[in-house]
Amino acid sequence: MDTGRELKEDICEFYPDIEKFKKITEGNKKTLIPVYKKIRDTILSPTETYESLRESYGFLLESMQGDEKIARFSIIGTGKLVNLTADPYVKISGNRDYFRDLPEINGSDPLDALSLLIKKMNFNLPDLFGFSGGLAGYISYDYALRANEKLKGSQEKSDFPLAEFMMPENCVIFDHEEKSTTILTFIMATEKSDNECSYKDAVSRIRKTENKIFLKTSVSDESGTKTKHDFTNSQVGLKCNLSRESFEEMVQKTKEHIFDGDIFQTVISRQFECPFTGDPLNIYKALRIINPSPYMYYLEFGKRKIVGASPEMLVKTEGRNVTTVPIAGTRKRGDTPKEDALLKKDLLDDKKERAEHIMLVDLARNDLGRVSGFGSVKVTDFMQVEKFSHVQHIVSTITGTLDENSDSFDAFRSCFPAGTVSGAPKLRAMQIINELENSKRGLYAGAVGYAGFNGNIDFAIAIRTVVVENNKAVFQSGAGIVADSVPENEYLETESKAAGILSAIISAGDFS
């Protein structure tokens, strides 16, 4: 396509047009209104578009299924209107027009704060996409320790925020199926503001964004190479908080808890760290090729960057429908199609892996059952094998319909943290994790995603995720432990899961 295309100046290209905008604002005291322009017949690189619009705060959310099959939407958010940080209690900053009427929000629980922002916002939104405005960010695993009365005090204050979210001023949404690009911005219209002037400013912002995109963005995408990495040959200054011997001892201690009847299963993990002085966006570009996943995300909170390729949904709501997708059971990928098929069969035939998966499906059903209408919870896909770059997993899908007393945030609370990264029974498993692991988890096993103004949420479990900050890249991988787990095999599973992330860091370079 012609990236130097002439930009049309006809204001009728924008929705709502000025007359419809005036009607929306009539008689409304305070309304958040999206203004957008849809550009058809476009094939653009989401990452290069993000680079052309990049600011100190922003995000890129994508979904890539299996062998690099991209899902329908990619979403970019830039321009921080509101920043919400919980460390451990909520502090909110940014444009006060968006939270002036919510004095109780500072010092609150982060999920309560998100819920307040969403519910108190008078939002005039055409239902265009899954995300057409809201807040994107993360909630750390350690939030669950503070939110649950029985776990409070089990860990000292984390060095990592419990939660951080941003509300973008501008969004770019790519519809890969329709081959269209929508540029969207927001106006906070009030009785006292000059709404016509605000509308013209919004149109100007959209045109500036369009200019940046089409003058600087090419169709081609990404950097990085599809490589596997041997840890023993690593020269990147990689450190781990647990040696092989220490981790295998931890597996044995976990099994003792299982034999004592404390738990049926739990997930224990290792934390990796290496120097990194390059651009974290290059890690994301490499991950798109090395480890394409259902949840791809790149978030920038000033100096803190979150880069991830998670295979696993925590929870998603669309209207009253709620979904969770537990993943449990792992084998490495084979070097040949024949070996790959044999490993898949071995995975499905493994009694230990099957038992672990079924246990966690039951836990997920119970999680949804607490917030769903009677009889609405169903397992719609059971024990399917999904393949990723370095590993293959057993996956199931559970759905339900929210009951009349529950909303999206109740669904999040009920599912968080996922049983697949904590254990069963969940509370006791988390207590044992606290006893055994020698480092706070931070973002690992937490959640990354968004809460939309339309009431929908979509969060991934924060696995296969890197935090880049202070010239360091930190990531973590775990293994599910059951009664017949073999310590050596569980150690090797943590290595396999970490390999994709390390490969992406190496591909991005600048790790010395």
C-alpha positions in Angstrom: 0.0 0.0 0.0 1.0 3.6 -0.4 2.3 4.7 3.0 2.6 8.2 1.9 -1.1 8.4 1.1 -2.9 11.8 1.1 -5.0 12.2 4.3 -8.6 13.3 3.6 -9.8 16.3 5.5 -13.5 15.6 5.4 -14.7 15.7 9.0 -17.6 13.3 8.1 -15.0 10.5 8.2 -15.2 10.6 12.0 -17.8 9.0 14.2 -19.8 10.4 15.8 -20.0 13.4 13.4 -20.3 16.8 15.0 -24.1 16.9 15.0 -24.5 13.5 16.6 -21.8 14.5 19.1 -23.8 17.5 20.1 -26.9 15.4 20.6 -25.0 12.9 22.8 -23.7 15.7 25.0 -27.1 17.5 25.4 -28.4 17.2 29.0 -25.5 15.0 30.1 -23.5 16.4 33.0 -20.4 14.3 32.4 -19.9 11.8 29.6 -16.8 10.0 28.3 -17.2 9.9 24.5 -15.0 8.0 22.1 -14.4 9.6 18.7 -12.9 7.4 16.0 -12.0 7.0 12.4 -12.0 3.7 10.6 -9.5 3.2 7.7 -10.2 0.2 5.5 -7.9 -1.8 3.3 -4.9 -1.4 5.5 -2.2 -4.0 6.3 0.1 -2.6 9.0 2.7 -3.9 11.4 1.3 -3.5 15.0 4.8 -3.4 16.5 6.1 -0.8 14.0 2.9 1.2 14.5 3.5 1.1 18.2 7.1 2.3 17.7 5.9 5.3 15.7 3.4 6.3 18.4 5.5 5.3 21.4 5.5 7.3 24.7 6.8 6.5 28.2 3.4 5.0 29.0 1.6 2.7 26.6 0.7 -0.8 25.6 0.4 -3.3 22.8 -2.0 -6.3 23.2 -2.2 -9.0 20.6 -3.2 -12.7 20.2 -1.3 -15.2 18.1 -2.5 -18.8 18.0 -0.3 -21.8 17.5 2.1 -21.6 14.6 2.0 -17.8 14.2 -1.7 -17.6 13.2 -2.7 -14.2 14.3 -6.1 -13.7 15.9 -8.5 -10.9 14.9 -7.5 -7.8 16.9 -4.3 -6.1 17.9 -4.7 -3.1 20.3 -2.4 -0.1 20.9 -2.9 2.4 23.7 -0.9 5.6 24.2 -1.2 8.9 26.0 -1.7 8.3 29.8 -5.0 9.9 30.9 -5.0 8.1 34.3 -2.4 5.9 36.0 -3.5 3.7 38.9 -0.8 2.1 41.1 -1.2 -0.1 44.2 1.9 -0.3 46.3 0.2 -1.7 48.3 -2.7 0.8 48.4 -4.0 2.6 45.4 -2.6 5.9 44.3 -4.2 7.6 41.2 -2.7 10.3 39.1 -3.2 12.0 35.7 -6.1 14.0 34.4 -8.3 14.8 37.4 -11.4 15.2 35.2 -11.6 11.4 35.2 -11.5 10.7 38.9 -12.3 14.0 40.7 -15.7 12.6 41.8 -14.1 9.5 43.4 -12.3 10.7 46.5 -12.6 7.3 48.0 -10.4 5.7 45.3 -7.0 6.6 46.8 -6.0 4.1 49.5 -8.5 1.5 48.3 -8.0 -2.1 47.1 -6.9 -2.1 43.4 -9.8 -4.2 42.2 -12.2 -2.0 44.1 -10.6 1.1 42.5 -10.9 -0.4 39.0 -14.5 -1.3 39.6 -15.3 2.3 40.8 -13.6 3.9 37.8 -15.6 1.6 35.4 -18.9 1.8 37.1 -18.9 5.6 37.8 -17.9 6.5 34.2 -20.8 7.6 32.1 -19.5 6.1 28.9 -21.2 6.5 25.5 -19.7 3.6 23.6 -20.7 1.9 20.3 -19.9 -1.8 20.7 -17.0 -1.9 18.2 -14.4 -4.3 19.7 -13.7 -6.3 22.8 -11.7 -3.2 24.1 -12.9 0.3 23.0 -11.7 2.1 26.1 -10.8 1.3 29.7 -7.7 0.4 31.6 -4.9 -2.0 30.8 -2.3 -3.3 33.2 -1.4 -6.1 35.6 -2.1 -7.5 39.1 0.8 -9.3 40.8 0.5 -12.7 42.4 1.3 -11.0 45.8 -2.0 -9.1 45.6 -3.8 -12.4 46.5 -1.7 -12.7 49.6 -2.9 -9.3 50.9 -6.5 -9.6 49.6 -7.1 -12.9 51.5 -7.4 -12.6 55.3 -6.0 -16.0 55.8 -2.8 -15.2 53.9 -2.2 -11.7 55.2 1.2 -11.3 56.9 2.5 -14.4 55.2 5.0 -12.2 53.3 6.6 -8.9 53.9 6.0 -6.0 51.5 6.9 -6.9 48.0 9.4 -4.7 46.0 7.0 -5.0 43.1 3.7 -3.1 42.9 0.6 -5.1 43.6 -1.1 -3.6 40.6 -0.6 -1.0 37.9 -3.1 0.2 35.2 -3.2 3.0 32.7 -6.1 4.6 30.9 -5.0 5.6 27.4 -6.0 8.8 25.6 -5.6 7.3 22.2 -6.1 3.8 20.8 -5.3 2.1 17.5 -7.2 -1.1 16.9 -6.2 -3.4 14.0 -8.9 -5.8 12.7 -6.7 -8.4 10.8 -9.8 -10.2 9.5 -11.4 -7.1 8.0 -8.0 -5.5 7.1 -8.9 -2.2 8.8 -7.4 0.2 11.2 -9.4 2.2 13.7 -7.9 5.3 15.4 -9.8 6.2 18.5 -9.5 9.0 21.1 -11.7 10.2 24.0 -13.5 13.4 25.1 -14.7 14.0 28.6 -17.7 16.2 27.8 -19.4 18.3 30.6 -22.1 20.9 30.8 -19.4 23.6 31.4 -16.8 22.6 28.8 -16.6 23.9 25.2 -17.6 20.5 23.7 -17.4 21.7 20.1 -13.8 22.8 20.7 -13.1 19.5 22.4 -14.5 17.6 19.4 -12.2 19.5 17.0 -9.2 18.8 19.3 -10.1 15.1 19.2 -10.3 15.1 15.4 -6.9 16.8 15.3 -5.4 14.1 17.6 -6.8 11.4 15.3 -5.3 13.1 12.2 -1.9 13.5 13.9 -2.0 9.8 14.9 -2.9 8.8 11.3 0.0 10.9 10.0 2.5 9.2 12.3 1.2 5.8 11.4 1.1 6.1 7.6 4.2 8.2 7.2 6.5 6.0 9.3 5.0 2.4 9.3 5.7 -0.3 6.8 3.8 -3.5 6.2 6.7 -5.8 7.0 7.0 -7.1 10.5 9.3 -8.4 12.9 12.8 -9.2 14.0 14.1 -12.2 15.8 15.0 -15.7 14.9 13.4 -19.0 15.7 16.0 -20.6 17.9 16.2 -23.0 20.8 18.7 -22.2 23.5 20.9 -24.5 25.6 21.2 -23.2 29.1 24.5 -24.8 29.7 26.0 -22.7 26.8 24.5 -19.4 28.0 26.9 -16.5 28.1 24.4 -13.8 29.1 25.1 -13.6 32.8 22.0 -15.6 33.7 21.4 -16.1 37.4 18.8 -18.3 39.1 17.5 -18.1 42.7 17.5 -21.9 43.0 20.1 -24.4 41.9 19.1 -27.7 40.4 19.8 -29.5 43.7 17.8 -26.9 45.7 14.8 -27.1 43.4 14.7 -30.8 43.4 14.8 -30.7 47.3 11.9 -28.3 47.1 10.0 -30.8 44.9 10.6 -33.5 47.5 9.3 -31.3 50.3 6.2 -30.5 48.3 5.6 -34.2 47.8 5.8 -34.7 51.6 3.0 -32.2 52.0 1.0 -34.2 49.5 1.6 -37.5 51.3 0.6 -35.8 54.6 -2.7 -34.8 53.1 -2.1 -31.1 53.1 -2.7 -30.6 49.4 -3.3 -32.6 46.2 -1.1 -30.5 43.9 0.9 -27.3 43.9 3.2 -25.3 41.6 6.6 -24.3 42.7 8.9 -22.0 40.6 12.4 -20.7 39.9 13.3 -17.1 39.2 15.8 -16.1 36.6 17.6 -12.8 36.1 20.1 -11.4 33.6 21.5 -8.0 32.6 19.6 -6.2 29.8 20.4 -2.8 28.6 18.7 -2.9 25.2 15.2 -2.0 24.1 12.6 -4.3 25.7 10.4 -3.9 22.7 13.0 -6.0 20.8 12.3 -8.8 23.3 8.6 -8.6 22.3 9.4 -8.6 18.6 11.5 -11.8 19.1 8.7 -13.4 21.2 6.2 -12.9 18.4 8.3 -15.1 16.3 9.9 -17.5 18.8 6.9 -18.1 21.0 3.6 -16.9 19.4 0.9 -17.3 22.0 -2.8 -16.5 22.6 -1.8 -13.6 24.9 1.0 -11.4 23.6 1.5 -8.1 25.5 4.0 -5.3 25.8 3.3 -2.6 28.5 5.4 0.4 29.4 4.9 2.1 32.8 7.7 4.6 32.6 11.0 2.7 33.4 9.1 -0.6 34.1 8.4 -2.7 31.0 6.3 -5.8 30.9 6.9 -8.2 28.0 4.9 -11.5 27.7 3.7 -14.4 25.6 1.3 -16.2 27.9 -0.5 -19.3 26.6 -3.2 -19.2 29.3 -6.3 -17.2 30.0 -7.1 -16.5 33.6 -10.6 -15.1 33.1 -12.6 -13.4 30.4 -16.1 -11.9 30.4 -18.3 -10.8 27.5 -21.5 -9.5 28.8 -22.8 -12.1 31.3 -20.6 -14.9 29.8 -17.5 -15.9 31.7 -14.7 -18.2 30.5 -11.5 -19.7 32.0 -9.0 -21.9 30.2 -6.8 -24.0 32.5 -3.6 -25.4 31.1 -1.8 -28.3 33.0 0.3 -31.0 31.6 3.5 -30.4 29.6 5.9 -32.0 27.2 8.7 -30.4 25.2 8.3 -30.1 21.4 9.9 -32.7 19.3 12.7 -32.0 16.8 10.7 -33.9 14.0 7.0 -34.3 13.4 7.2 -37.9 14.3 8.9 -37.2 17.6 6.4 -34.4 18.3 3.5 -36.8 17.8 5.1 -39.4 20.1 5.5 -36.7 22.8 1.9 -35.7 22.4 0.7 -39.3 22.8 3.1 -39.7 25.8 1.6 -36.6 27.4 -2.0 -37.7 26.9 -1.2 -41.3 28.1 0.6 -40.0 31.3 -1.5 -40.8 34.3 0.2 -38.2 36.4 -0.4 -35.4 33.8 -4.0 -36.5 33.3 -4.7 -36.6 37.0 -3.2 -33.2 37.5 -5.2 -31.7 34.7 -8.5 -33.2 35.8 -7.9 -31.9 39.3 -7.3 -28.4 38.0 -10.3 -28.5 35.7 -12.4 -29.3 38.8 -10.9 -26.4 40.6 -11.6 -24.0 37.7 -15.2 -25.3 37.6 -15.6 -24.5 41.3 -14.0 -21.0 40.8 -16.6 -20.2 38.1 -19.4 -21.9 40.1 -19.0 -19.3 42.9 -20.1 -16.5 40.6 -22.2 -18.3 37.9 -25.9 -19.1 37.7 -26.9 -22.6 38.8 -26.2 -25.2 36.2 -24.5 -22.8 33.8 -20.9 -23.9 34.3 -19.8 -26.3 31.5 -16.6 -27.8 30.2 -16.8 -27.0 26.5 -13.4 -28.4 25.5 -11.7 -31.1 27.5 -8.1 -32.1 27.4 -7.0 -30.8 24.0 -3.3 -30.6 23.2 -2.1 -27.1 22.1 1.4 -26.7 20.7 3.8 -23.8 21.3 7.3 -23.1 20.2 9.1 -25.0 23.0 6.4 -27.0 24.7 3.0 -28.6 24.2 0.2 -28.5 26.9 -3.1 -30.1 27.8 -5.8 -27.4 27.6 -9.5 -27.4 28.6 -12.1 -24.6 28.4 -14.8 -23.9 31.1 -17.6 -21.4 30.6 -20.5 -20.1 32.7 -23.1 -17.3 33.0 -22.6 -14.7 35.7 -25.3 -14.8 38.4 -27.4 -11.7 39.0 -25.2 -10.7 42.1 -21.8 -11.0 40.4 -19.9 -8.9 37.9 -16.6 -9.2 36.0 -14.5 -8.2 39.1 -16.2 -10.9 41.2 -15.2 -13.4 38.5 -11.6 -12.1 38.6 -11.5 -12.5 42.4 -13.0 -16.0 42.3 -10.4 -17.2 39.7 -7.3 -15.4 41.0 -4.7 -16.7 41.3 -5.3 -19.6 38.9 -5.2 -23.1 40.3 -2.7 -23.9 37.5 -0.1 -21.6 39.1 -1.0 -22.1 42.8 -2.5 -25.6 43.4 -5.4 -27.5 45.1 -6.8 -26.8 47.6 -5.8 -23.3 46.5 -5.4 -21.6 49.9 -3.3 -24.3 51.5 -1.2 -24.6 48.3 -0.5 -20.8 48.5 0.6 -21.1 52.1 3.0 -23.9 51.2 4.4 -21.9 48.3 5.1 -19.1 50.7 7.0 -21.5 53.0 9.1 -23.1 50.2 9.9 -20.4 47.7 12.8 -18.1 48.7 11.7 -15.1 46.6 8.5 -13.1 46.3 6.7 -13.9 43.0 5.9 -10.4 42.0 4.2 -10.4 38.6 4.8 -14.1 38.0 1.5 -16.1 38.3 -0.4 -12.8 38.5 -2.5 -11.4 35.7 -2.1 -9.1 32.7 -5.0 -7.7 30.7 -7.7 -5.1 30.6 -10.9 -3.9 32.1 -13.1 -2.2 29.6 -15.7 0.5 30.1 -18.3 -1.8 28.6 -17.8 -4.0 31.7 -15.9 -6.8 30.0 -12.5 -8.0 31.2 -9.8 -10.2 29.6 -6.8 -11.3 31.6 -4.0 -13.8 31.0 -2.0 -15.5 33.6 1.4 -13.8 33.8 3.6 -16.7 32.8 6.3 -16.6 30.0 6.6 -13.0 31.0 9.6 -10.7 31.5 9.9 -7.6 33.7 12.6 -5.3 32.5 13.7 -2.6 34.9 16.9 -1.1 36.2 18.9 -2.8 33.4 17.7 -6.2 34.4 15.4 -8.8 32.8 13.6 -11.0 35.4 11.4 -13.9 34.5 10.2 -17.1 36.2 9.0 -20.6 35.4 7.3 -23.3 37.4 6.2 -26.9 37.5 3.1 -28.6 38.9 3.9 -31.1 41.6 1.7 -34.2 42.4 2.3 -37.3 44.4 4.2 -39.2 41.7 6.3 -36.3 40.4 9.9 -37.0 39.6 12.1 -34.2 40.9 14.5 -34.3 37.9 11.6 -34.2 35.4 10.1 -31.2 37.2 13.4 -29.3 37.1 13.7 -30.0 33.3 10.1 -28.7 32.9 11.1 -25.4 34.4 14.1 -25.2 32.0 11.9 -26.0 29.0 9.3 -23.3 29.9 12.1 -20.7 30.5 13.9 -21.4 27.2 11.5 -19.4 25.0 11.9 -16.3 27.1 15.7 -16.6 27.3 15.9 -17.1 23.5 13.9 -13.9 23.0 16.2 -12.0 25.4 19.3 -13.3 23.5 17.7 -12.4 20.1 17.1 -8.9 21.4 20.8 -8.5 22.3 22.3 -5.9 24.6 22.4 -8.2 27.7 25.9 -7.3 28.9 
